[in-house]
């Protein structure tokens, strides 16, 4: 009977604590996004998804950058602070240049073996560096006396989320990011799978790629075929809301 009362008391305490946090405006999660133009705040999918997840969004995406920029920021300590590392529940990566990001030719065993800074075109190497460094830094919090993970066996559980391109035209990248996710056992936001159209079938009304309808600016031509390049941004954009839903659904299976 005493054990039952104790269990009930613990549950009540947890419920009161959770209510108090919400009353104070504290979010349940903190998510950090790094990427380029498809991930910057003017898009909206990340911020919409975080709102639905009750998460604080930290958006560090910068248009025109590649995964090498993320690696270099990690190297110089500007991607996130020590305090943010402690708080981040997941690192989300959306660098989607149409390159092979799972090429093992020039990979190093440890992230400390890589010379920095990385060149813009060091796609596979930079992805490897970012993954290995984040996993290592989270693990090493077990030795940080200022961390709540100090003295634990595994340190901070490291959650890394990878993303496909927003549709399926970037065949090299989309295929290789799936191999990379499988290699590391990382969750993958499959925007290309759930966006609602495919490069294999032109739009029946326009006779062109469906992605063009939902994009703005110049198209991107691949193998002579024009595709939508940058999706229309803003939280009321259909594509941004659909991407937010895809992101939200995946994160529901990952966050705890």
N, C-alpha and C positions, 0 to 999 in steps of 0.2 A: 504493500500500500504506500509506504514511504517513497519507494522508487517511482510510483505512478505520480504522486504529488510533485516530486522533484522534476519529472519530465514535463508535467503541465506548467510548472513554474518557469522552466527554461523556455518553453514555447511562448508563454505569455511575455516573458522578458524580451525575446527576439521580436515579437510582434510590436511591442511598445517601442523598441528601438527603431524598427523599420518605419513605424508611423512618425516618430519624432524626426527622423532624417528627412522624410518627405515633407513634413510640416516646415522644416527649415529650408526647403528648396534644394536639398542635396539630391543629386542624381544617383541612380543605382549603379551605373557603369561610367567608365571613361574610355573613349576610343580615339586612337590617333590614326589619321590617314595621311599617307605620303603618296604623291603621284604627280602627274603633269596636268595638261589642260582639261582632260576629261574628269578630273577629280577636284578642281578648284571650287571654292564656295559658290561661285556664280552658277554652277550646275544645279546643285540642290539635293541630289539623291542621298548623299552621305548625311547631310543635316536632317533631312526628312526621316531617314532610317533611324538616326540616333534619337530623334524626338519620340518616335514610336517605341523605341527600346528603353526609353527613360535613361538615355546616356548623354554625357557631356561630350560634344564633338570637338576634337582638336584637329583642325585641318591645316596641314603643313604642305599641301600640294602647291606647286608653282608651275605655271604654264611654260612649256618649252624645255623643261628639265627631263633628264632620263634617270634611270635607277642609279646611275653613277653619282648623280648629285645627292641622292639619299645616302649612299655609302660614304661620300665625302663629308656630309653633315654629321653622320654618326662618328666618323673619325675625328672631327674637330669639336664634337660635343655640342652641336647646335640643333640637332634634330629634336631632341627632347632633353629636359633637365633631369638631374638626379631625382628631384621630387616627382616629376612626371613619370619617370620610369617606375617609381614605386606605385603610382596610382593607375597607370594604364592597364586596362583589362584586355585589350587586344591592339595589335599593330596591324593596320590594314594597308596593303600595298596595291596601288593601281598605276603601275608604269607599264604601258602596253604597246611600245614600239614593235613593229612587225619584225622581230628578230628572234633567233633561237636563244632562249634564256636558260636552257638546260644542257648546253654544250659543256661537256666535262673536260675538254682538251686542256685548258689552262687553269683548272681549279687547284687551289692550295688546301692542304690538310686543315690548317687553322686560319682563322681570320687574321691573326697577327702575322701570318706569313705573307700577306699581300702588301705590295708597295702602294702607298697612297701619295697623292690623290689618284683616283681612277680617271681614265679618259672617258669622254662622253659615250663612246661606243663599246665600252667594256660591259656589255649587258649581262652575260652569264656569270662573269667573275664578280660583278657588283651585286647581283642577286645572291650569290653564294656568300659573299661577305656580310651582307645585311642579315641574312638568316642566321648564319653562324654567330655573328656578333650579338644579335638580340638574344638568342638562346643562351649564350654564355653570360651576358650581363645579367639576365634574369636569374640564372643559376647562382651567380656569384653574390647575389644579395644575401645568401645564406651566411656569408662571412662579414656582412656589413652590420656593425653593432647598432647603427641608427635605423635599420630596416625592421619592419615587423616580421620579415622572413628570416631574421637572424637566428642561427642555430637549427634551422629546419634541414631536413635531409635533401630536399630537392630545390630549395630556394623558391623563387617566385615562379609559378607555372607560366610558361611563356606561350602566349596565343598569337599566332601569326596568320593573317587571312590574305590569300591571294585573290586576284580578280582577272577575269578574261576581259577582252575588249568589249565595247558595248554592243557590238553585233559580230557576225561571223565572217567578215571579209578578211580579217587579218589571220590567215590560216597558219602561218609560221608561228606567230606568237601564241595563238590560242592552243595549238597542239603542244607546244613546248611548255607552256605554263601548266598544262594538265600533267605532263610528265614530271615537272618540278614539284607540283603539289603531291603527286603520288610518291615521288622519291622521299620526301620529308614527312609525308603523312599530314599535310596541311589542308585545312578547309579551303574551298575554292568557290568564290561567288561567280556563278556561271551566267553572267549577263547575256552572253551570246545564245545560250540555250533557251532562255525564258523571255527574250525580248519580244517575241511574237512574230518574227519573220525570218527568212533565210536568204542567203545569196543564191541558193539553188533555184529559186522560183521568183521571176520578176513580178512586179505588181500587175494584176490583170487589167487595171484601168490605164496605167501610164506606160506599161511595157518596159519600165526601168526598175532599177533596184529600189525596194521599198524603203531602205535606209535614207534615201534622198528626201523623202517626204518629211522625215522627222529631223533633218539636219539643217544647219544654217551655214552661210558662207560658201566657199568653193568646195566642190567635191574632191574626193581623193581617188585618183585613177590607179587601178591595179590590174595589170595584164589587159589594159585597154578598156576596162569596165569602170565607169564612174560609180562611186559609193558615197554615201553620206559620211562626212568627216567628223565635224563637231555637232553633237546633238543640241537641239534647242534647249537653252538653260532656263532656270527659274523653277521655283517649287510648284508652279501650276502647269508646267510642261508635262505632257503625257509620258514622254520617255523618261524624264527624271523621276516621276512618280512610280513608273513601272520598275525602274532600276532600284528605287528605294524599297519597293516591295520584295524584290529578289534578294537584296542585301538583308533586309529585316528577317525574311524567312530562314536564310542560312544562319544568321547570328542567333536566332532562337535556339538552334540546335547546338550552339557552341558555348554561349555564355552560361554561367551558373550562378 
